[in-house]
């Protein structure tokens, strides 16, 4: 059995046990009364929204926002011709009402952790406990909000800004950070949109040659980022340790917490320096600009320093790389991951993750026997 097929079987077990995070793409899983406190987004009026209780997002027509606007933090003109601004909120936040699905901004992503179903009878605190993040879109920007009980990584704006500074000649595009804040157990981030559509949306529109071309660009982006190195394993770009990073989860087992020792066990070279890696470079986080033939990469929340071989294993074992249905005939759900993996092999990544999968499956088997 191929590693990718083994991984898919493991996913089936996790889904059965409700151990795998479930991702929602609609607001209707959440009762209306609970949306405002959970998301931190409420509506002041047709062109004003309250984000948390520290800033407002404002839209105007005609002239741009003057630079001397009271409380102005940032401003931009969107492709729709409207002018947007992020403004400080006065000491007493303005009155607002709960956001509804008919309102702008548009909710584009909602994630609930632990495979837990959000129930209409759950109270606000319970919903906050199981919701990891939500993302809205308006005026060429994304508004992302995390509950920090689920957000123990380096704040994403730190990673984006450091990558922009350390890799000025990179071949892929990053979003621009317009606002960030952390308060009331929540993390807020507003970034510009990046050009293109996700690989998940476009992949099946391409012929094999085009798929391989973009897989090559994605592999090259991994190599570019891996130029950044550190002597500290499993830390973020600023050297801060992650309490529950993806690497720690993948390379530990019950009663086997030593990641470096476990690397040797599964034939992963644990020698320093460790390489920086996105950590979640699936087809929903890579955007393709067909006109320019370039890619952009978003959602750097899971990025950390890892053994170099772990980068290839993520693709060879299709970790977070499985594509959603429908899938054309003669292709598999791991087509995206397989093509990037081939391109990474051409760049010296040879570990296919089969030894790690057999080692890790012991834990998964224990879980399935519960």
C-alpha positions in Angstrom: 0.0 0.0 0.0 1.3 3.5 -0.9 2.0 6.0 1.9 -0.7 8.2 0.6 -3.3 5.4 0.7 -2.2 4.5 4.2 -2.7 8.1 5.2 -6.2 8.2 3.7 -7.1 5.1 5.7 -5.9 6.8 8.9 -8.0 9.9 8.1 -11.0 7.6 7.8 -10.3 6.3 11.3 -9.9 9.8 12.7 -13.1 11.0 11.1 -14.9 8.0 12.6 -13.5 8.8 16.1 -14.2 12.5 15.6 -10.5 13.3 16.2 -9.9 15.2 13.0 -10.7 18.9 12.9 -13.8 19.6 10.9 -13.8 22.6 8.6 -16.9 24.6 7.8 -17.4 27.0 5.0 -20.7 28.5 5.9 -22.0 30.6 8.8 -25.2 28.5 9.1 -23.7 26.0 11.5 -23.7 28.8 14.1 -26.8 30.1 15.8 -27.5 33.8 15.0 -27.4 34.9 18.6 -23.9 33.6 19.0 -22.2 35.0 15.9 -21.3 38.4 17.2 -19.4 37.3 20.4 -17.8 34.4 18.8 -16.5 36.1 15.7 -15.9 39.5 17.1 -17.6 41.1 14.1 -20.8 43.2 14.4 -22.5 45.6 12.1 -22.8 49.3 12.9 -24.4 50.4 9.6 -24.3 49.7 5.9 -20.7 50.9 5.6 -19.4 50.4 9.1 -18.4 47.3 11.1 -17.1 46.8 14.5 -14.2 44.3 14.8 -13.8 43.2 18.4 -14.2 46.4 20.3 -11.0 48.1 19.3 -11.4 49.0 15.6 -14.0 49.8 13.0 -13.8 48.9 9.3 -15.4 51.7 7.3 -16.3 52.1 3.6 -16.9 55.3 1.7 -17.6 56.2 -1.9 -16.2 59.1 -4.0 -13.1 60.6 -2.4 -10.5 58.6 -0.5 -10.2 58.8 3.3 -8.1 61.9 4.2 -4.8 61.2 6.0 -5.9 63.3 8.9 -9.1 61.3 9.6 -9.6 60.9 13.3 -8.3 57.5 14.5 -7.0 56.4 11.1 -4.9 53.3 11.2 -4.8 52.2 7.6 -6.7 52.9 4.3 -6.8 51.5 0.8 -8.9 51.7 -2.4 -10.3 48.4 -3.5 -10.8 47.1 -7.0 -14.5 47.7 -6.6 -13.7 51.5 -6.5 -14.7 51.9 -2.9 -12.4 53.4 -0.3 -11.9 51.5 3.0 -10.3 52.5 6.3 -9.4 50.8 9.6 -10.2 53.3 12.4 -9.5 53.3 16.2 -12.7 52.9 18.2 -13.5 55.6 20.7 -13.4 54.7 24.4 -17.1 53.7 24.3 -17.6 51.4 21.2 -20.5 52.5 19.0 -23.7 50.5 19.2 -23.9 47.6 16.8 -26.0 44.6 16.0 -25.0 41.0 15.3 -23.5 40.2 11.9 -25.9 38.3 9.6 -25.1 36.2 6.5 -26.7 39.0 4.3 -24.2 41.6 5.7 -20.9 42.5 4.3 -18.1 41.4 5.0 -18.6 37.9 3.5 -17.8 34.9 5.7 -15.5 32.7 3.7 -14.2 30.2 6.2 -15.1 28.9 9.6 -13.2 26.1 11.4 -14.2 24.2 14.5 -11.6 22.1 16.3 -11.8 18.6 17.5 -14.5 17.4 15.1 -17.1 19.0 17.4 -20.5 19.9 15.9 -21.7 23.4 16.7 -25.2 23.0 18.1 -27.9 25.7 18.2 -28.3 25.1 22.0 -24.7 25.7 22.8 -24.1 28.9 24.7 -21.6 31.6 23.6 -18.8 30.3 25.8 -19.1 26.7 24.6 -19.0 27.9 21.0 -15.9 30.0 21.7 -14.2 26.9 23.1 -14.7 24.8 20.0 -14.2 27.4 17.3 -10.6 27.8 16.0 -10.9 30.6 13.5 -13.1 32.4 11.0 -12.2 34.5 7.9 -14.1 37.2 6.2 -13.6 38.9 2.9 -14.4 42.5 1.8 -12.8 45.2 -0.3 -9.8 43.1 -1.4 -8.8 42.2 2.2 -9.2 39.2 4.5 -10.2 39.6 8.1 -9.1 36.7 10.2 -10.0 36.0 13.8 -8.7 33.3 16.1 -9.7 32.4 19.6 -6.2 32.2 21.2 -7.1 29.1 23.2 -6.6 27.4 19.8 -3.9 29.8 18.5 -0.7 29.0 20.3 1.6 29.5 17.4 3.7 32.6 16.5 1.3 35.3 15.4 0.9 35.1 11.7 1.7 38.8 11.0 5.2 38.2 12.6 5.9 35.4 10.1 4.6 37.3 7.1 6.7 40.4 7.9 9.8 38.5 8.6 9.5 36.5 5.4 9.0 39.7 3.5 12.2 41.2 5.0 14.4 38.1 4.9 13.4 36.9 1.4 13.1 40.1 -0.7 13.8 38.3 -4.0 11.4 35.4 -3.4 9.5 34.2 -6.5 6.1 33.8 -4.7 3.8 36.6 -3.3 2.9 37.1 0.3 -0.1 39.1 1.6 0.5 42.5 3.1 -0.4 43.0 6.8 -2.8 45.9 7.3 -3.7 45.4 11.0 -3.1 43.0 13.8 -3.9 42.8 17.5 -4.3 40.3 20.3 -6.7 40.9 23.2 -9.6 39.3 25.0 -8.3 35.9 24.1 -8.6 36.6 20.4 -6.1 37.3 17.7 -7.1 39.7 14.8 -5.4 39.9 11.5 -6.3 41.9 8.4 -4.3 41.3 5.3 -4.5 42.2 1.6 -5.8 39.6 -0.8 -3.2 38.0 -3.0 -3.7 37.6 -6.8 -5.2 34.5 -8.3 -7.4 31.6 -7.3 -6.6 28.7 -5.0 -4.9 25.6 -6.5 -7.9 23.7 -5.1 -10.2 25.7 -7.4 -8.0 25.6 -10.5 -6.2 22.3 -10.4 -8.5 20.3 -12.5 -8.7 23.0 -15.2 -5.0 22.4 -16.0 -3.5 19.7 -18.3 -0.7 17.5 -16.9 2.0 19.8 -18.2 0.5 22.8 -16.5 -0.1 20.9 -13.2 3.6 19.9 -13.2 4.6 23.5 -14.0 2.8 24.9 -10.9 3.9 21.9 -8.8 7.5 23.0 -9.7 6.8 26.5 -8.6 5.4 25.3 -5.3 8.4 23.0 -4.7 10.7 26.0 -5.5 8.9 28.1 -2.9 9.5 25.4 -0.3 13.2 25.5 -1.1 13.3 29.3 -1.0 11.7 29.3 2.5 14.0 26.5 3.7 17.0 28.8 3.1 16.0 30.2 6.5 17.5 28.1 9.2 17.7 27.8 13.0 19.4 25.7 15.6 16.1 25.4 17.4 13.7 22.7 16.4 9.9 23.3 16.3 10.1 27.0 16.8 8.5 29.9 14.9 10.3 32.3 12.7 11.1 34.5 15.8 12.6 31.6 17.8 9.5 31.3 20.0 8.6 27.7 20.9 5.2 26.3 19.8 3.3 24.5 22.5 1.3 22.3 20.1 3.1 22.7 16.8 2.4 20.2 13.9 5.9 18.9 14.0 5.6 18.0 17.8 2.3 16.3 17.1 3.7 14.3 14.2 7.0 13.2 15.7 6.0 12.2 19.2 4.1 9.2 20.5 2.8 8.3 23.9 5.7 8.0 26.3 8.1 9.0 23.4 8.3 12.9 23.7 11.9 13.3 22.5 11.5 14.6 19.0 15.2 14.4 18.1 15.4 10.8 19.2 12.2 10.0 17.3 13.7 11.5 14.2 16.5 9.0 14.2 14.0 6.2 14.8 12.1 7.0 11.7 15.1 7.7 9.5 14.8 11.5 9.5 18.1 13.3 9.8 17.9 15.4 13.0 21.1 17.4 12.3 21.0 21.1 12.7 20.4 23.6 11.1 16.6 23.1 10.8 14.7 24.6 7.9 11.7 26.9 7.9 8.5 25.4 6.5 5.0 26.6 5.9 3.5 23.5 7.5 0.1 23.6 5.8 0.9 24.1 2.1 -2.1 22.3 0.7 -4.1 23.4 -2.4 -6.3 25.8 -0.5 -3.3 27.9 0.7 -1.6 28.2 -2.6 -3.1 30.7 -5.1 -2.3 30.7 -8.8 -2.3 33.7 -11.0 -2.9 32.3 -14.4 -2.3 35.6 -16.2 1.2 36.0 -14.8 2.0 32.3 -14.2 2.9 33.0 -10.6 1.9 31.7 -7.2 1.1 33.3 -3.8 1.1 31.6 -0.4 -1.3 32.4 2.4 -2.1 31.2 6.0 1.3 31.0 7.7 0.0 30.2 11.1 1.6 26.7 11.2 5.0 27.7 10.0 8.0 26.4 12.0 11.6 25.1 11.8 11.7 21.4 10.9 14.2 18.8 9.8 14.7 19.3 6.1 13.4 15.9 5.2 10.1 16.7 6.9 9.2 19.1 4.2 9.2 16.4 1.5 7.4 13.9 3.8 4.4 16.4 4.1 3.9 16.0 0.4 4.9 12.4 -0.1 2.5 11.4 2.7 -0.1 13.9 1.6 -0.3 15.6 5.0 -3.1 18.2 4.7 -2.8 17.9 0.9 -5.8 15.8 0.0 -8.1 17.4 -2.6 -11.9 17.5 -2.2 -14.4 15.9 -4.5 -15.3 15.8 -7.3 -12.1 14.4 -8.7 -11.8 13.6 -12.5 -11.3 10.0 -13.6 -7.8 8.7 -13.8 -6.7 11.1 -11.0 -6.4 10.6 -7.2 -7.2 13.0 -4.3 -3.4 13.2 -3.7 -2.6 14.4 -7.3 -1.5 17.8 -6.1 0.7 16.4 -3.4 2.2 13.7 -5.6 3.3 16.3 -8.3 4.9 18.6 -5.7 6.6 15.6 -4.1 8.1 14.6 -7.5 9.4 18.2 -8.0 10.9 18.1 -4.5 12.6 14.8 -5.2 14.3 16.6 -8.1 15.6 19.1 -5.5 17.1 16.4 -3.2 14.2 15.5 -1.0 14.3 11.7 -0.9 12.5 10.5 2.3 9.0 9.2 1.3 7.8 9.1 4.9 6.9 5.3 4.8 9.0 4.5 7.9 7.4 7.4 9.8 3.9 6.3 8.7 4.5 2.8 10.1 5.9 4.2 13.3 3.1 6.7 13.8 0.4 4.2 12.9 0.9 2.5 16.2 -0.6 5.5 18.0 -3.4 5.6 15.4 -4.1 1.9 16.0 -4.4 2.5 19.7 -6.9 5.3 19.0 -9.0 3.1 16.7 -9.1 0.4 19.4 -10.6 2.8 22.0 
